[in-house]
Amino acid sequence: MGAETEYGIHAPSGGTFNATWLSTQVVHAYSQSTKQRAAAGGETRWDYTDEDPLADARGWSVPRASAHPSQLTDVEPELTAAQIALEGGECADITAPLMMNMVLGNGARLYVDHAHPEYSSPEVTNPLDAVRWDGAGDLVALAAVRRIAATPGLPEINLYKNNTDNKAVSYGSHENYLMPRSVPFSSIVQGLTPFFVTRAIMCGAGRVGIGQDGSGVGFQISQRADFFEAEVGLETTIRRPIINTRDEPHAVATKYRRLHVIIGDANLSQIANYLKFGTSALVLDMIEHGNAPELEFSDSVSTLQDISHDWELKQTHQLTDGRRVSALDVQWMYLNAARKHAEANGSSHPATGDGHTAAVLAKWEEVLTALGSDPMSLANQLEWVAKLNLMQQYKARDDMAWNDPRLGLIDLQWSDIRPEKGLYYKLLQLGRMQRVVTDESIRAAVQQPPTDTRAYFRGRCIQEFGSHVVGASWDSVIFELPEMRRLQRVSTKEPLRGTAELTASLFDQNNGLADFLGQLLSDTH
């Protein structure tokens, strides 16, 4: 599993700076702070060889000519000073570097996605590591902001871990889960849709404003819910679907699929993030084994939005079988099914289980129980509850209505990634937000890759041979061997190969790139 976070970006100086150019400065600033430069002193190019963003999991491909431009993510974006000038917006120094992509020493990717800097975490095998390496992305973004602030001639840039500018624009926080190709996609849709429609009550980030432009008065549970318009589909930036059908496995295509989840909020709360990944993984395991609850909402899209608008958790919603259920009812159905499934397969056993399932189930039950009795008791765990609690204090103190612009600014300040500015971080520093991983482990994850997936190989290649890496992707690393005048592409299509156990000894010997590749390609790592 892994996360992708597009950060909201803003230049507070008041200039009309082009957001795409600002995003390149974030990538460049981080490269400067790490001194990481690829072959020939440039950026690490992304290897698009095996990417096909127009393949649909339902069994077809969208013709390239009819695809929305935002879907063509298998083409390296070209960005020139002249292009920026045509798009409008100031550019400070148009000769400044336009850096679009980095593959990091921790196995992650930092790049420009449309008009946002995006951090894509390395592949991990459990929800604790998902939280840890997603948190590392926030520190990567912070390091870039600090570097920019210390660089003369560049405009100040602020980054926000949120999902909307409240002007009808939304940007994503995506999750990815590896699944067997053998699971019918129709089973995924059937099993996941009710779960995704209701899971925001645990992992929503909270938002001031109703509707895509935020002009409606009120507070809601999810930042993303109002931007979804379909139940199933291929798009991610238009006609957003609850279940995304993009069939781009980044692995052996005949064995695996990558479930690309676009419905989640960007979470700063560790508990919310932990539940987002942990519960979703358990539900996917149930679907794989045919044990997911069977239910269907009459209108999943409108129900998703109704649940988000109902922060008091009072509403019930129509199922196709005529029953009316609450979001909490549905989550209890999934929890009870997951507990039964885990007991049957042994994964939750305290002594012989996998070490994660039991903890996820316990936290899931704790949170649902509290949501059913006193949701505000979760103000130190769930992000939307913590934000609502803070907003209500400001409202009472200053006699503000929900449409007071000051509350919108407070909402924005919540997601500021600078610890001295972000309101979430203020609560964290005061011990008013629970955590599941330490600051020390997150800082370590900025530098080091996970040891139990192919991300270890990718990250160590950057650490040890970065100046010879001309390209990389989730399933490849491309080396330049100048003395041989050739490139060597190493495929990494098996997600659980390239681990520390299999390859650390080769890196530790470090007898030079040619020797390393010779041993690697003559062996079976």
Secondary structure, DSSP 8 states (H G I E B T S, - for coil): -EEEEE-EEE-TTS--B-HHHHHHHHHHHHHHHHT---GGGS--EE--TT--TTEETTTEE--GGGS-GGG-TTS-----HHHHHHH-SB-S-TTS----EEE-TTS-EEEEETTEEEEE----SSHHHHHHHHHHHHHHHHHHHHHHHTSTTS---EEE--SB-SSS-B--EEEEEEEETTS-HHHHHHHHHHHHHHTHHHH---EEEESTTS-EEEEES-SSGGGEEEEEES-SSSSEEEEE-B---SS-TTTEEEEEE--------HHHHHHHHHHHHHHHHHHHTT-S----BSSHHHHHHHHHH-TT----EEBTTS-EE-HHHHHHHHHHHHHHHHHHHTTT-TTTS-SSHHHHHHHHHHHHHHHHH-GGGGTTT-HHHHHHHHHHHHHHHHT--TT-HHHHHHHHHHTBS-TTT-HHHHHHHTT-S--SS-HHHHHHHHHS--SSSTHHHHHHHHHHHGGGEEEEETTEEEEEEGGGTEEEEEE--STTSS-HHHHHHHHHH---HHHHHHHHHHTT-
